[in-house]
Amino acid sequence: MDLKLKDKRFLVCGATSGFGEAVAQNLLAEGAKIIAVARDKEKLFELQSLNKKNVTIYSGDLTRDNTIHELASKTDFSELQGALINAGGPPAMKFEETKIDDWDAAYQTLIRWKVLITKKLIPVFRKNKYGRMLFIESASVKQPIENLVLSNSLRMAVVGMVKSLSQDLIHEGVTLNILAPGYHETQAVKRLITKKAKNGGMDYDVAKQKIESGIPAGKMGFPDDLGSLATWLLSEKSGYISGQTISIDGGMIRSVFG
């Protein structure tokens, strides 16, 4: 399928690892151009060196206001077709382990920067009468995940924001959607498995097997399982889909509307 992405420009947050890297690679494979944002300068330079004509890089911590302000001022957003809003989450914790400072930090990590970057992007998309915004959150917005009370709680606010904003913008050619991944082979999930192993007094492999036994597919996914769908949702072909939270979880979510 030709997604008609050749030479189209996209912002990809968290572009050097996990889901962000998978989406970046899928977009590049379709001939798109990307503005790759991440903290790791070395990995950004490596990505750019392999795709010199199609990759612009920016290194910074997106959870800090000045990073977003500088990104918007130093990078040309005017021709953006879409944006992948993605970054790491808070540490794995049970409620009893958290302190109030952890909740404040999780707000910064999970919500605040996404509101700010959305405010930078929406005027551009409105002016162009076209845009695709795709947020990577977690299956925890549909079904709580063990040891992730901060993520379980605060990511729902992003779903509320996206759903509300999608209602206002779809008639202007701008769509907003969310991908809600379950367990995938990423560094974040490895940390979660380590936490489960520690709490349960078991080996890492045993903890991983216990998690996989609760996934109908019988295994964890890979970032590229999400990358291909994300690329389609960032294309013009997804124009009739907006305000949706789509699970990619191997069947883990048990509800009818999972």
C-alpha positions as protocol buffer text, in pm:
chain_id: "A"
residue {
  index: 1
  type: MET
  ca { x: 0 y: 0 z: 0 }
}
residue {
  index: 2
  type: ASP
  ca { x: 133 y: 340 z: -98 }
}
residue {
  index: 3
  type: LEU
  ca { x: 77 y: 569 z: 201 }
}
residue {
  index: 4
  type: LYS
  ca { x: 183 y: 871 z: -6 }
}
residue {
  index: 5
  type: LEU
  ca { x: 439 y: 981 z: 250 }
}
residue {
  index: 6
  type: LYS
  ca { x: 731 y: 1047 z: 19 }
}
residue {
  index: 7
  type: ASP
  ca { x: 894 y: 1380 z: 109 }
}
residue {
  index: 8
  type: LYS
  ca { x: 621 y: 1452 z: 368 }
}
residue {
  index: 9
  type: ARG
  ca { x: 758 y: 1587 z: 695 }
}
residue {
  index: 10
  type: PHE
  ca { x: 692 y: 1456 z: 1047 }
}
residue {
  index: 11
  type: LEU
  ca { x: 804 y: 1532 z: 1399 }
}
residue {
  index: 12
  type: VAL
  ca { x: 907 y: 1218 z: 1588 }
}
residue {
  index: 13
  type: CYS
  ca { x: 963 y: 1249 z: 1962 }
}
residue {
  index: 14
  type: GLY
  ca { x: 1177 y: 987 z: 2133 }
}
residue {
  index: 15
  type: ALA
  ca { x: 1311 y: 884 z: 1794 }
}
residue {
  index: 16
  type: THR
  ca { x: 1618 y: 685 z: 1897 }
}
residue {
  index: 17
  type: SER
  ca { x: 1472 y: 398 z: 2098 }
}
residue {
  index: 18
  type: GLY
  ca { x: 1169 y: 178 z: 2146 }
}
residue {
  index: 19
  type: PHE
  ca { x: 845 y: 280 z: 1980 }
}
residue {
  index: 20
  type: GLY
  ca { x: 976 y: 616 z: 1862 }
}
residue {
  index: 21
  type: GLU
  ca { x: 1263 y: 453 z: 1677 }
}
residue {
  index: 22
  type: ALA
  ca { x: 1028 y: 199 z: 1520 }
}
residue {
  index: 23
  type: VAL
  ca { x: 798 y: 473 z: 1393 }
}
residue {
  index: 24
  type: ALA
  ca { x: 1092 y: 679 z: 1267 }
}
residue {
  index: 25
  type: GLN
  ca { x: 1226 y: 384 z: 1070 }
}
residue {
  index: 26
  type: ASN
  ca { x: 885 y: 304 z: 923 }
}
residue {
  index: 27
  type: LEU
  ca { x: 835 y: 664 z: 813 }
}
residue {
  index: 28
  type: LEU
  ca { x: 1179 y: 676 z: 655 }
}
residue {
  index: 29
  type: ALA
  ca { x: 1111 y: 349 z: 474 }
}
residue {
  index: 30
  type: GLU
  ca { x: 805 y: 518 z: 319 }
}
residue {
  index: 31
  type: GLY
  ca { x: 1025 y: 803 z: 193 }
}
residue {
  index: 32
  type: ALA
  ca { x: 913 y: 1056 z: 454 }
}
residue {
  index: 33
  type: LYS
  ca { x: 1134 y: 1321 z: 612 }
}
residue {
  index: 34
  type: ILE
  ca { x: 1151 y: 1348 z: 989 }
}
residue {
  index: 35
  type: ILE
  ca { x: 1255 y: 1586 z: 1263 }
}
residue {
  index: 36
  type: ALA
  ca { x: 1398 y: 1340 z: 1514 }
}
residue {
  index: 37
  type: VAL
  ca { x: 1398 y: 1451 z: 1877 }
}
residue {
  index: 38
  type: ALA
  ca { x: 1570 y: 1264 z: 2161 }
}
residue {
  index: 39
  type: ARG
  ca { x: 1812 y: 1315 z: 2447 }
}
residue {
  index: 40
  type: ASP
  ca { x: 2087 y: 1087 z: 2316 }
}
residue {
  index: 41
  type: LYS
  ca { x: 2297 y: 1298 z: 2077 }
}
residue {
  index: 42
  type: GLU
  ca { x: 2512 y: 1004 z: 1968 }
}
residue {
  index: 43
  type: LYS
  ca { x: 2212 y: 799 z: 1858 }
}
residue {
  index: 44
  type: LEU
  ca { x: 2062 y: 1101 z: 1684 }
}
residue {
  index: 45
  type: PHE
  ca { x: 2383 y: 1154 z: 1484 }
}
residue {
  index: 46
  type: GLU
  ca { x: 2385 y: 785 z: 1395 }
}
residue {
  index: 47
  type: LEU
  ca { x: 2026 y: 803 z: 1270 }
}
residue {
  index: 48
  type: GLN
  ca { x: 2104 y: 1112 z: 1067 }
}
residue {
  index: 49
  type: SER
  ca { x: 2422 y: 963 z: 918 }
}
residue {
  index: 50
  type: LEU
  ca { x: 2221 y: 674 z: 775 }
}
residue {
  index: 51
  type: ASN
  ca { x: 1952 y: 902 z: 632 }
}
residue {
  index: 52
  type: LYS
  ca { x: 2128 y: 1232 z: 564 }
}
residue {
  index: 53
  type: LYS
  ca { x: 1873 y: 1383 z: 328 }
}
residue {
  index: 54
  type: ASN
  ca { x: 1565 y: 1290 z: 526 }
}
residue {
  index: 55
  type: VAL
  ca { x: 1654 y: 1342 z: 892 }
}
residue {
  index: 56
  type: THR
  ca { x: 1683 y: 1666 z: 1087 }
}
residue {
  index: 57
  type: ILE
  ca { x: 1786 y: 1616 z: 1449 }
}
residue {
  index: 58
  type: TYR
  ca { x: 1728 y: 1802 z: 1772 }
}
residue {
  index: 59
  type: SER
  ca { x: 1865 y: 1689 z: 2109 }
}
residue {
  index: 60
  type: GLY
  ca { x: 1687 y: 1783 z: 2429 }
}
residue {
  index: 61
  type: ASP
  ca { x: 1463 y: 1684 z: 2719 }
}
residue {
  index: 62
  type: LEU
  ca { x: 1107 y: 1739 z: 2604 }
}
residue {
  index: 63
  type: THR
  ca { x: 975 y: 1749 z: 2959 }
}
residue {
  index: 64
  type: ARG
  ca { x: 1143 y: 2089 z: 2998 }
}
residue {
  index: 65
  type: ASP
  ca { x: 964 y: 2397 z: 2866 }
}
residue {
  index: 66
  type: ASN
  ca { x: 1277 y: 2555 z: 2718 }
}
residue {
  index: 67
  type: THR
  ca { x: 1339 y: 2247 z: 2503 }
}
residue {
  index: 68
  type: ILE
  ca { x: 997 y: 2274 z: 2340 }
}
residue {
  index: 69
  type: HIS
  ca { x: 1024 y: 2651 z: 2295 }
}
residue {
  index: 70
  type: GLU
  ca { x: 1367 y: 2614 z: 2131 }
}
residue {
  index: 71
  type: LEU
  ca { x: 1253 y: 2323 z: 1916 }
}
residue {
  index: 72
  type: ALA
  ca { x: 961 y: 2529 z: 1786 }
}
residue {
  index: 73
  type: SER
  ca { x: 1176 y: 2837 z: 1722 }
}
residue {
  index: 74
  type: LYS
  ca { x: 1475 y: 2664 z: 1564 }
}
residue {
  index: 75
  type: THR
  ca { x: 1289 y: 2404 z: 1361 }
}
residue {
  index: 76
  type: ASP
  ca { x: 1049 y: 2477 z: 1076 }
}
residue {
  index: 77
  type: PHE
  ca { x: 710 y: 2335 z: 1172 }
}
residue {
  index: 78
  type: SER
  ca { x: 529 y: 2506 z: 885 }
}
residue {
  index: 79
  type: GLU
  ca { x: 531 y: 2205 z: 651 }
}
residue {
  index: 80
  type: LEU
  ca { x: 470 y: 1936 z: 911 }
}
residue {
  index: 81
  type: GLN
  ca { x: 215 y: 1674 z: 811 }
}
residue {
  index: 82
  type: GLY
  ca { x: 207 y: 1509 z: 1150 }
}
residue {
  index: 83
  type: ALA
  ca { x: 372 y: 1443 z: 1483 }
}
residue {
  index: 84
  type: LEU
  ca { x: 441 y: 1143 z: 1702 }
}
residue {
  index: 85
  type: ILE
  ca { x: 416 y: 1251 z: 2066 }
}
residue {
  index: 86
  type: ASN
  ca { x: 615 y: 998 z: 2263 }
}
residue {
  index: 87
  type: ALA
  ca { x: 855 y: 982 z: 2558 }
}
residue {
  index: 88
  type: GLY
  ca { x: 943 y: 759 z: 2852 }
}
residue {
  index: 89
  type: GLY
  ca { x: 716 y: 716 z: 3151 }
}
residue {
  index: 90
  type: PRO
  ca { x: 755 y: 736 z: 3528 }
}
residue {
  index: 91
  type: PRO
  ca { x: 921 y: 463 z: 3736 }
}
residue {
  index: 92
  type: ALA
  ca { x: 736 y: 145 z: 3823 }
}
residue {
  index: 93
  type: MET
  ca { x: 580 y: 180 z: 4169 }
}
residue {
  index: 94
  type: LYS
  ca { x: 294 y: 66 z: 4383 }
}
residue {
  index: 95
  type: PHE
  ca { x: 85 y: 338 z: 4547 }
}
residue {
  index: 96
  type: GLU
  ca { x: 239 y: 277 z: 4890 }
}
residue {
  index: 97
  type: GLU
  ca { x: 588 y: 333 z: 4748 }
}
residue {
  index: 98
  type: THR
  ca { x: 510 y: 674 z: 4602 }
}
residue {
  index: 99
  type: LYS
  ca { x: 573 y: 1011 z: 4759 }
}
residue {
  index: 100
  type: ILE
  ca { x: 388 y: 1326 z: 4662 }
}
residue {
  index: 101
  type: ASP
  ca { x: 700 y: 1440 z: 4472 }
}
residue {
  index: 102
  type: ASP
  ca { x: 668 y: 1131 z: 4253 }
}
residue {
  index: 103
  type: TRP
  ca { x: 320 y: 1243 z: 4151 }
}
residue {
  index: 104
  type: ASP
  ca { x: 444 y: 1593 z: 4072 }
}
residue {
  index: 105
  type: ALA
  ca { x: 727 y: 1448 z: 3861 }
}
residue {
  index: 106
  type: ALA
  ca { x: 488 y: 1212 z: 3682 }
}
residue {
  index: 107
  type: TYR
  ca { x: 267 y: 1508 z: 3590 }
}
residue {
  index: 108
  type: GLN
  ca { x: 569 y: 1669 z: 3424 }
}
residue {
  index: 109
  type: THR
  ca { x: 667 y: 1345 z: 3251 }
}
residue {
  index: 110
  type: LEU
  ca { x: 326 y: 1233 z: 3133 }
}
residue {
  index: 111
  type: ILE
  ca { x: 107 y: 1539 z: 3085 }
}
residue {
  index: 112
  type: ARG
  ca { x: 250 y: 1889 z: 3100 }
}
residue {
  index: 113
  type: TRP
  ca { x: 498 y: 1874 z: 2811 }
}
residue {
  index: 114
  type: LYS
  ca { x: 239 y: 1709 z: 2588 }
}
residue {
  index: 115
  type: VAL
  ca { x: 0 y: 1996 z: 2647 }
}
residue {
  index: 116
  type: LEU
  ca { x: 272 y: 2249 z: 2566 }
}
residue {
  index: 117
  type: ILE
  ca { x: 391 y: 2082 z: 2245 }
}
residue {
  index: 118
  type: THR
  ca { x: 30 y: 2033 z: 2134 }
}
residue {
  index: 119
  type: LYS
  ca { x: -24 y: 2407 z: 2178 }
}
residue {
  index: 120
  type: LYS
  ca { x: 278 y: 2467 z: 1952 }
}
residue {
  index: 121
  type: LEU
  ca { x: 158 y: 2227 z: 1682 }
}
residue {
  index: 122
  type: ILE
  ca { x: -217 y: 2283 z: 1659 }
}
residue {
  index: 123
  type: PRO
  ca { x: -195 y: 2640 z: 1516 }
}
residue {
  index: 124
  type: VAL
  ca { x: 32 y: 2507 z: 1239 }
}
residue {
  index: 125
  type: PHE
  ca { x: -205 y: 2225 z: 1150 }
}
residue {
  index: 126
  type: ARG
  ca { x: -505 y: 2456 z: 1164 }
}
residue {
  index: 127
  type: LYS
  ca { x: -337 y: 2700 z: 929 }
}
residue {
  index: 128
  type: ASN
  ca { x: -254 y: 2417 z: 688 }
}
residue {
  index: 129
  type: LYS
  ca { x: -602 y: 2265 z: 731 }
}
residue {
  index: 130
  type: TYR
  ca { x: -431 y: 1929 z: 772 }
}
residue {
  index: 131
  type: GLY
  ca { x: -243 y: 1742 z: 1040 }
}
residue {
  index: 132
  type: ARG
  ca { x: -199 y: 1410 z: 1216 }
}
residue {
  index: 133
  type: MET
  ca { x: -115 y: 1387 z: 1585 }
}
residue {
  index: 134
  type: LEU
  ca { x: -46 y: 1047 z: 1736 }
}
residue {
  index: 135
  type: PHE
  ca { x: 24 y: 996 z: 2105 }
}
residue {
  index: 136
  type: ILE
  ca { x: 186 y: 682 z: 2242 }
}
residue {
  index: 137
  type: GLU
  ca { x: 49 y: 610 z: 2588 }
}
residue {
  index: 138
  type: SER
  ca { x: -13 y: 266 z: 2742 }
}
residue {
  index: 139
  type: ALA
  ca { x: -268 y: -13 z: 2768 }
}
residue {
  index: 140
  type: SER
  ca { x: -288 y: 100 z: 3131 }
}
residue {
  index: 141
  type: VAL
  ca { x: -544 y: 362 z: 3023 }
}
residue {
  index: 142
  type: LYS
  ca { x: -785 y: 75 z: 2961 }
}
residue {
  index: 143
  type: GLN
  ca { x: -678 y: -180 z: 3221 }
}
residue {
  index: 144
  type: PRO
  ca { x: -446 y: -108 z: 3516 }
}
residue {
  index: 145
  type: ILE
  ca { x: -103 y: -267 z: 3495 }
}
residue {
  index: 146
  type: GLU
  ca { x: 68 y: -404 z: 3804 }
}
residue {
  index: 147
  type: ASN
  ca { x: 328 y: -174 z: 3966 }
}
residue {
  index: 148
  type: LEU
  ca { x: 237 y: 122 z: 3744 }
}
residue {
  index: 149
  type: VAL
  ca { x: 11 y: 335 z: 3961 }
}
residue {
  index: 150
  type: LEU
  ca { x: 155 y: 662 z: 3827 }
}
residue {
  index: 151
  type: SER
  ca { x: 107 y: 561 z: 3465 }
}
residue {
  index: 152
  type: ASN
  ca { x: -230 y: 399 z: 3534 }
}
residue {
  index: 153
  type: SER
  ca { x: -354 y: 722 z: 3688 }
}
residue {
  index: 154
  type: LEU
  ca { x: -209 y: 1010 z: 3489 }
}
residue {
  index: 155
  type: ARG
  ca { x: -206 y: 883 z: 3132 }
}
residue {
  index: 156
  type: MET
  ca { x: -585 y: 894 z: 3143 }
}
residue {
  index: 157
  type: ALA
  ca { x: -561 y: 1273 z: 3148 }
}
residue {
  index: 158
  type: VAL
  ca { x: -392 y: 1264 z: 2808 }
}
residue {
  index: 159
  type: VAL
  ca { x: -675 y: 1048 z: 2674 }
}
residue {
  index: 160
  type: GLY
  ca { x: -925 y: 1308 z: 2799 }
}
residue {
  index: 161
  type: MET
  ca { x: -733 y: 1592 z: 2636 }
}
residue {
  index: 162
  type: VAL
  ca { x: -696 y: 1411 z: 2303 }
}
residue {
  index: 163
  type: LYS
  ca { x: -1060 y: 1304 z: 2291 }
}
residue {
  index: 164
  type: SER
  ca { x: -1179 y: 1657 z: 2370 }
}
residue {
  index: 165
  type: LEU
  ca { x: -949 y: 1826 z: 2120 }
}
residue {
  index: 166
  type: SER
  ca { x: -1028 y: 1576 z: 1846 }
}
residue {
  index: 167
  type: GLN
  ca { x: -1392 y: 1684 z: 1852 }
}
residue {
  index: 168
  type: ASP
  ca { x: -1291 y: 2044 z: 1782 }
}
residue {
  index: 169
  type: LEU
  ca { x: -1045 y: 1976 z: 1501 }
}
residue {
  index: 170
  type: ILE
  ca { x: -1155 y: 1692 z: 1276 }
}
residue {
  index: 171
  type: HIS
  ca { x: -1366 y: 1925 z: 1060 }
}
residue {
  index: 172
  type: GLU
  ca { x: -1045 y: 2121 z: 996 }
}
residue {
  index: 173
  type: GLY
  ca { x: -860 y: 1816 z: 863 }
}
residue {
  index: 174
  type: VAL
  ca { x: -668 y: 1758 z: 1186 }
}
residue {
  index: 175
  type: THR
  ca { x: -688 y: 1424 z: 1365 }
}
residue {
  index: 176
  type: LEU
  ca { x: -560 y: 1313 z: 1705 }
}
residue {
  index: 177
  type: ASN
  ca { x: -534 y: 951 z: 1815 }
}
residue {
  index: 178
  type: ILE
  ca { x: -366 y: 741 z: 2081 }
}
residue {
  index: 179
  type: LEU
  ca { x: -186 y: 409 z: 2063 }
}
residue {
  index: 180
  type: ALA
  ca { x: -204 y: 208 z: 2385 }
}
residue {
  index: 181
  type: PRO
  ca { x: 69 y: -58 z: 2377 }
}
residue {
  index: 182
  type: GLY
  ca { x: 73 y: -351 z: 2615 }
}
residue {
  index: 183
  type: TYR
  ca { x: 388 y: -548 z: 2688 }
}
residue {
  index: 184
  type: HIS
  ca { x: 655 y: -514 z: 2419 }
}
residue {
  index: 185
  type: GLU
  ca { x: 1027 y: -587 z: 2409 }
}
residue {
  index: 186
  type: THR
  ca { x: 1140 y: -242 z: 2519 }
}
residue {
  index: 187
  type: GLN
  ca { x: 1369 y: -107 z: 2790 }
}
residue {
  index: 188
  type: ALA
  ca { x: 1070 y: 27 z: 2982 }
}
residue {
  index: 189
  type: VAL
  ca { x: 912 y: -319 z: 2998 }
}
residue {
  index: 190
  type: LYS
  ca { x: 1243 y: -472 z: 3103 }
}
residue {
  index: 191
  type: ARG
  ca { x: 1245 y: -236 z: 3400 }
}
residue {
  index: 192
  type: LEU
  ca { x: 889 y: -340 z: 3482 }
}
residue {
  index: 193
  type: ILE
  ca { x: 983 y: -707 z: 3471 }
}
residue {
  index: 194
  type: THR
  ca { x: 1278 y: -638 z: 3699 }
}
residue {
  index: 195
  type: LYS
  ca { x: 1040 y: -468 z: 3943 }
}
residue {
  index: 196
  type: LYS
  ca { x: 801 y: -763 z: 3936 }
}
residue {
  index: 197
  type: ALA
  ca { x: 1088 y: -1006 z: 3991 }
}
residue {
  index: 198
  type: LYS
  ca { x: 1216 y: -808 z: 4288 }
}
residue {
  index: 199
  type: ASN
  ca { x: 872 y: -776 z: 4450 }
}
residue {
  index: 200
  type: GLY
  ca { x: 796 y: -1144 z: 4399 }
}
residue {
  index: 201
  type: GLY
  ca { x: 1137 y: -1277 z: 4496 }
}
residue {
  index: 202
  type: MET
  ca { x: 1179 y: -1454 z: 4163 }
}
residue {
  index: 203
  type: ASP
  ca { x: 1421 y: -1463 z: 3872 }
}
residue {
  index: 204
  type: TYR
  ca { x: 1381 y: -1219 z: 3583 }
}
residue {
  index: 205
  type: ASP
  ca { x: 1292 y: -1497 z: 3336 }
}
residue {
  index: 206
  type: VAL
  ca { x: 1027 y: -1637 z: 3570 }
}
residue {
  index: 207
  type: ALA
  ca { x: 872 y: -1292 z: 3608 }
}
residue {
  index: 208
  type: LYS
  ca { x: 871 y: -1248 z: 3232 }
}
residue {
  index: 209
  type: GLN
  ca { x: 704 y: -1585 z: 3181 }
}
residue {
  index: 210
  type: LYS
  ca { x: 433 y: -1494 z: 3433 }
}
residue {
  index: 211
  type: ILE
  ca { x: 357 y: -1178 z: 3238 }
}
residue {
  index: 212
  type: GLU
  ca { x: 353 y: -1359 z: 2903 }
}
residue {
  index: 213
  type: SER
  ca { x: 119 y: -1624 z: 3043 }
}
residue {
  index: 214
  type: GLY
  ca { x: -141 y: -1350 z: 3085 }
}
residue {
  index: 215
  type: ILE
  ca { x: -116 y: -1242 z: 2721 }
}
residue {
  index: 216
  type: PRO
  ca { x: -344 y: -1445 z: 2489 }
}
residue {
  index: 217
  type: ALA
  ca { x: -82 y: -1420 z: 2214 }
}
residue {
  index: 218
  type: GLY
  ca { x: 156 y: -1597 z: 2451 }
}
residue {
  index: 219
  type: LYS
  ca { x: 441 y: -1355 z: 2401 }
}
residue {
  index: 220
  type: MET
  ca { x: 539 y: -990 z: 2412 }
}
residue {
  index: 221
  type: GLY
  ca { x: 526 y: -774 z: 2103 }
}
residue {
  index: 222
  type: PHE
  ca { x: 806 y: -591 z: 1928 }
}
residue {
  index: 223
  type: PRO
  ca { x: 820 y: -215 z: 1868 }
}
residue {
  index: 224
  type: ASP
  ca { x: 775 y: -264 z: 1493 }
}
residue {
  index: 225
  type: ASP
  ca { x: 434 y: -420 z: 1560 }
}
residue {
  index: 226
  type: LEU
  ca { x: 333 y: -71 z: 1665 }
}
residue {
  index: 227
  type: GLY
  ca { x: 548 y: 116 z: 1412 }
}
residue {
  index: 228
  type: SER
  ca { x: 360 y: -1 z: 1104 }
}
residue {
  index: 229
  type: LEU
  ca { x: 17 y: 91 z: 1243 }
}
residue {
  index: 230
  type: ALA
  ca { x: 147 y: 426 z: 1367 }
}
residue {
  index: 231
  type: THR
  ca { x: 276 y: 508 z: 1020 }
}
residue {
  index: 232
  type: TRP
  ca { x: -65 y: 439 z: 868 }
}
residue {
  index: 233
  type: LEU
  ca { x: -233 y: 656 z: 1133 }
}
residue {
  index: 234
  type: LEU
  ca { x: 9 y: 937 z: 1046 }
}
residue {
  index: 235
  type: SER
  ca { x: -86 y: 913 z: 679 }
}
residue {
  index: 236
  type: GLU
  ca { x: -370 y: 1080 z: 491 }
}
residue {
  index: 237
  type: LYS
  ca { x: -548 y: 745 z: 466 }
}
residue {
  index: 238
  type: SER
  ca { x: -650 y: 763 z: 833 }
}
residue {
  index: 239
  type: GLY
  ca { x: -850 y: 1083 z: 794 }
}
residue {
  index: 240
  type: TYR
  ca { x: -1181 y: 936 z: 916 }
}
residue {
  index: 241
  type: ILE
  ca { x: -1030 y: 814 z: 1244 }
}
residue {
  index: 242
  type: SER
  ca { x: -993 y: 1060 z: 1530 }
}
residue {
  index: 243
  type: GLY
  ca { x: -1022 y: 1061 z: 1907 }
}
residue {
  index: 244
  type: GLN
  ca { x: -953 y: 689 z: 1928 }
}
residue {
  index: 245
  type: THR
  ca { x: -738 y: 494 z: 2175 }
}
residue {
  index: 246
  type: ILE
  ca { x: -619 y: 179 z: 1999 }
}
residue {
  index: 247
  type: SER
  ca { x: -472 y: -112 z: 2193 }
}
residue {
  index: 248
  type: ILE
  ca { x: -173 y: -306 z: 2064 }
}
residue {
  index: 249
  type: ASP
  ca { x: -146 y: -571 z: 2329 }
}
residue {
  index: 250
  type: GLY
  ca { x: -164 y: -929 z: 2198 }
}
residue {
  index: 251
  type: GLY
  ca { x: -520 y: -954 z: 2327 }
}
residue {
  index: 252
  type: MET
  ca { x: -431 y: -863 z: 2688 }
}
residue {
  index: 253
  type: ILE
  ca { x: -715 y: -613 z: 2743 }
}
residue {
  index: 254
  type: ARG
  ca { x: -1020 y: -818 z: 2842 }
}
residue {
  index: 255
  type: SER
  ca { x: -1299 y: -564 z: 2793 }
}
residue {
  index: 256
  type: VAL
  ca { x: -1529 y: -574 z: 2490 }
}
residue {
  index: 257
  type: PHE
  ca { x: -1406 y: -232 z: 2383 }
}
residue {
  index: 258
  type: GLY
  ca { x: -1038 y: -313 z: 2443 }
}
